[in-house]
């Protein structure tokens, strides 16, 4: 079973949990003897781990050159072609010349660089929608020039690429919903993003969601038939024993950590308010907010207003070993997410022997037993849980020990088997059609 998989990021170049989940899943699928994955990202850097799959960067694919093999000739002939309805241009001057000619309303203009390739940042910048569109153009070429059985597209950024690959190849499409705009926006959805998500869901032969929380959103908010939506929970990569050894903190106090994007979805303001409540009861504790996001400045101001700046620290965005260094210095991890489709970070904390407090409004709460669960808005409950763990050694030891044992059983190879079952269902349904 050959899978053509489209994503937006891949370690070590990641901005959040999406790239981490894609990496873990591809490694899990690699352990299955009958699954072979080709993973496509907008921009490949060359230092990605390709031990479990082949990785293609859309930035390295020419959209105007195609190799054709003529059976009566013992050689391949390279030639350049302009796809119907797609006009590449090299610079503004050439673009002006092209625009002076007559084209149909469906003609698409894209800017190419050397050898007919498109340039991608691979980031989440102001030109994101344009990059998503360009990604779908390259997906057509990749799908045309490669052999595969099924397409798998991760999150809304890659849905148009998955649709383009399906339309040109006729192969079944599975989309993976890691989050929806209802999660990211708190209900104030971006119409353009919603349209892309809905179109992807409707075009898909099967849909994978990372939790039942997300599955219900897909069914209820997007009007998708429940029969084609399957929940497959995320897992976590095992970490080396040397990363589990706690380093010296440099401070004698306890450390309570929030790690994630500092945005409305993650509930950072509830962490700040809970910290203030705890600091009214004890002062041998420090709070750390690790991450970046559009609410960073507001959180810094709120901490200053509460006059707890001497006990509250902002680290900025962390990745790689820095994340585990932060966990190893932490005594408690808190994830007060307002709407969290899954949430891999608590699993990483538990791997590092850190007790966790998570919101009931998170997908990961559906599978964890050895975590304290609270409503994200209940800052008093969050504060009580923090205070209890920091001041009750028996309680702390219990969540540390059994949390570690529980998370070690959540392996990507098991999630990969469930994903393969979804693949097979999509292939079987296509055969029936």
N, C-alpha and C positions, 0 to 999 in steps of 0.2 A: 504494500500500500504506500504509494508515493504522495506526500503531502506538500503542496505549495502554500507556505504560510507567510502572511503579511503582518508586520508589526510596525511600531513607530520608533522604538528604542530597544537597545540590547546592551547588556553589561560589557565593558565598564562604563558606558556612556548612558547613564540613566538619570531621570529626574524624579522618579518615584517608584511605586510598587509595580507598575505595569511591566517595565523592563525586567524586574526581578522575577515576576510570575512567568513571563515568556521564557526566560532562561531556565527556570526550574522545570517547566513543562517540557521543553525540548530535550532536556537531559533525561527526564522520565520516559519520554517517548523513545529515546535512543536505546533504552534498556529492553524495549519490545522488539523482538527479532523481525516482525513483519511490518514495521513502520519506518519509513525513510523521510526525513524532513529537509526541505530547502526553505530557509528563512530569509525573507526580504525586508530590508529596512530602507528608509529614504537615503540615509547617508552612512556608508561603511567607512570606518577609520583605519582598519587593518590590524587592530590589536584585539579584536573580539575572539573569544574562545569558540573555535569551530570544531571541537573534538566530538560533539554530539550531532552536528548537522553541517550542511553547506550554507554559507551566508552570502547573500547577494546584496550589494548596495545599489539602489536605484540610480545613484549619482555616477555609477560606473557602466551604465547600460545606454547604448546609443539608441535613440528612438527613430533614427533615419536610415540606419544601415541594417541590412538583412542578408544573411547567407542563404543561398539557394543551391541545392545539389541537383544537377541534371543527370539522369540515369545513364545517358549515352556518353557522358564525358567523365573521365576519371579525375576530376578536380572540382573544387568548390569555387564559385564565382561570387565575389563581393560586388554589390551594387547599392547605390543609394536610391531610396524611394521616399516620396512624401505620402504619408497616409492620407486616405480620403478624408477631407474635412479637417486636416491638421496641418498647419503651416508653420514650420520652424523658422526662426530668424536669429541672426547672429549679433546684430547691434542696432541701435536706434535708427541709424541712417537706412539700413536695409529694411527695417520695419516700416519706415515711412514710405519707401518705394512699394512695399507689398500692400500697404494700406491704400495706396493710390490706384490700385487695380480693383477690379470687381470680384467680390467673393460673396458667397451665399451667407445668410444669417447664421448658419450652423458652423461656419469655418472657425477653427480654434487657432489662436496664436499663442505660441510659447517661445520663450527665449532659450536658445541652446548655446553651449560653449564648445570647446574643442571636440571634434569627432562626433558631433551631433548629440552630445550628452546634455542632460538637464542638471542644473546646479541646485543642490538642496542644503539647507542649514541643518535639518534634522532636529530643529528646536521647536519651541512653542511660542514663536514670536508673532508680530503683527501680520505677517504674510502667511499665517498658518493655513487658512482656507485655500489660498493659491497653491501652497505646497501640497496640500491634500489632493487638489485637482491634478497637479503635475504628476504626482505619485500614481494616480490612476492611469495616466497616459503610458507611463513606463510599464505598469502592470500588464497592459495589453500586449506589449512587446515580449515581456518575460513569459506570459502565458502562451503566446504564439510559438515561442522558440524552445520551450521546455516540455518534457513529458511528465505527466503527473495524473493522479487519479481523483484528487479532491483538493479544494481550496479552503484554507482556514484563515480568517481575518480577525485580528485582535482590536477591539474597541473602535469607536466611531471614526478615528483618524484613518483607519485602514479599510473601513467598509467600502468606500468608493473604489479602491484598488481591487478588493475582492469581487465586487460586482463587475468591474471591467474585465477581470480575468475569467469570470463565469460566462459573460456574454460572448467573449471571443473563443472560448474553449468548449462551452457546453457542459463543463464538469460541475458537479454539485458544490455548493458553497455552505460552509459552516462558519457562523460568526460567533465570537466570544465576547460577551458583555461583561467587562470588568467594572463598569460604572455607567450610569446614564446621566444626562444633564439635569435630571431631577435631583440627583445626589449632589452634583457639583454646584448647582445654583440655589438649592434650597427651595425649589419649586418655581422660581422665576426663570423658566427655560429660555434659552436663546433659540428663536425660531429656525435659524439656519442649521444649528446643531441638531435640533429635534428632527428636522426634515431629513438630514443625513442618517441619523440613527434609525428613524422609522423606515426609510427606504432600504437600509441594510437589513433590517429585521424582516421586512416583507420579501426581499429578494432571497434570503437565506433558506436553504432546505432544512437546516436544523440550527438551533440556537443553544449555546452553552452560557449559563449564568453562574456567577461565583457564589451565589447564596440563594436561599428561598426568598429572602428579602428583595433581591434584585429580580428574581423570577416573577414575583408578584407585580413589580413595577412594569416589567416588560409586557405582561399579560393585560394589566388593568389600564396603564397609561398609554400604551402603544397599540392596544387592540390586537395582540398576537394570539393565535391559536395555541392553547396550552400544550397540545399534543406535540408541538415541535420545539418546546422549551425544556431543557434538562439542566438541573443544578449539578455542577461538579465543583467541589470545594478546592480551594488552593491548599498548598502545603508549604513546606519550608526546607531549604537546603541544609543538610547536616553541616555543622561547623567543627573545625579541628579542636582538639582538646586544649591546645595551647591558647586558643582564643577565649577559652572559658575561665582561665585563671584571672582572678581579679587583681588589677594593678593598684598601686597606692593612689588614693584619691587626691592627696595633697591638702585635704581638709579633714577634720575629725567629725564633722557633722554628717547626718544622713543626707542622701541626695534623691530627690524625686524628679523624674524626667517626663517631659512631653517631647515626642520626636515625630515630626511630620510636617506637611505643608501648613503654613500659618494662614489658613483661609477659613471662611465661614463653615465649610463642610466638616472641618476637623475639630471645631469647637474650642479654639484656644482660649477664648474669653472665660469659659467655664473653669479651665485649669487655673487661670490667674485668680479668679474669685475664690476658688477652693484653697489655693495656696495662702491667700490672705486670711482665711478662716483658720487654717492650721497654724499659721504663725502667731495668731492670737493666743494659742494654747501651748505652744512650744517654740523655742528659738534655736534649738540645735539641729536645724534642718535647712537645706538649701534647695531651691527649685530651679530647674534648667528647662528652657524652651529651645529645642534644637530644630532648626529648619528655617525656611524662608517663605515669603508669601505676601499677598496684598494687605494682610492685616498686621504685619510686623510693626509698623510705626504706631498703630493704634494700641497694640499690646504694650509697647515700650512706654507710651504715655500713661496707660492705665496703671502699670506697675509703679511709675513715678508718682501718680496721684495717690495711690494707696500707701506710699512711703515704705515700700518693701524692696526697693532697688538693691539694698545691701545683701539681700537674701535671694535675689532672683537674677538669673543669668541667661543671656541670649548668645548662642554659639554660631548662628548662621547655618547654612545648609551643610549637612554631613553626608558622606557616602563611603562605601567600602569599609576598610578597617576602622575608620573613625567612628562609624556607627556602633561597632562592637566594643570599641574602647569606651564609648559613652555608656553602653549598657553595663559593662563590667564595673563602672564606677557608680552605678545606680543601685539604690535600695528598693525603689518602687517605680514602676512605669504606669503612666496614666494615658488612656486614649478616650477622650470624651466626645467622640465624633457625633455630629448631628445626624448624619446619614452616611454610613460606611458600608459599601457593597460587600466587602470582606474585611480586609485589614491584616496584612502579613506582619506588620511591625510588632504587634504583641507576641506573635509566635517567636520572632527573633529575640525578643526580650526574655521570654521564658526559656529559650535555649541557653541563655546566659545566666540562668538561675535567678532571674529577677521576677518577683511576684507582680502580677498585672491587675489593673483596674480598667475595665472596658465598658463602653456604653451598651445598653440593651439594643440600641438602634444600629448595631453593627452586625454584618453577616457572620463574622467569626464567633460571635456569641452563640450562634446556633450549634457549634460543634465543641466549644470549650466547656469543660466542667470545673476545672481548677483555676478559675479566674473570678474575681469579684465583679459582679455586673450591677450597674446603676443606670438610671436615666441621665442622659447627658445634661439636662437642665437642672438637675438636683445637686447644686453645689455643696449643700450641707451633707448629702449622702457621700459625695466624692471625698469631702474633707474628713468625714468620719472613717471612711475606708482607709485613707492615707494614714490618719492618726492611729487607727487600730493596728495596721501592719507595722508601723514604726515603733510602737510601744508594747506590742505583744509578741515576744520572741517565738512562742509556740505557734501562733497563727502564721507568722512570717515564714518559719521553717516548713510548715505544712504546705503552703502555697508554692514555696520555692521547690521543694522536693517533688511533689506530685505534678506540679506544672511542668517541670522539666521532663518527667516520665511521659506525660501526656503528649507534649509537643514532639517528642522523639518518634512517636508512632505515626505522625502525620507526614507521610513521605510522598514525594512527587511521583514515584513509580505507580502508586495506587491511584492517584488522580489521573495519570496518563492512561491507565487501563480503562477508566470510565470515559475518558475523551475518545479513546479508540472505539468504544462501543457506540458513541454518537456518530463517529465517522462511518461505521458499518451500517448504521441505521440510515444515514443519508444516502449511502451508495445503494442500499437495498431499495429504498424508495425511488431512486432515480431509475433503477433497473425495471421496476414495476411500471413506471410511467412510459 
